[in-house]
């Protein structure tokens, strides 16, 4: 919120709640094959204003990435991405998700990008995407 004092009147301005939004996509959604494997997350941050936007990725295992900053010279979209390596003898199956969280200038959370893996011994990676 921004406060401006003008001729002894206080004017309060605030950013709209949709100043920045995010979408997240996962590839592959379903994996069956040798492990460990890597799951890729591709996001789009849409800013309705010029300026900085801060974001981070939040995973279903409660791990968070550090907050990162991207700059918008004008309203528009920018791509962001992350990946997650998992699976193996100690984790032969896993169903999880990741979200893209906008932390500044307003709080916003993307859809949950859900995925599942199933590790198999003795076969090469066989990726099934839905």
Secondary structure, DSSP 8 states (H G I E B T S, - for coil): -EEEEETTEEEEE---TTSEEEEEEEE-SEEEESSSEEEEEEEEEEESSSEEEEEEEEETTS-B---EEEEESSSEEEEEEEEEEE-BTTBSEEEEEEEEEEEESS-EE---EEEEEEE-TTS--EEE--
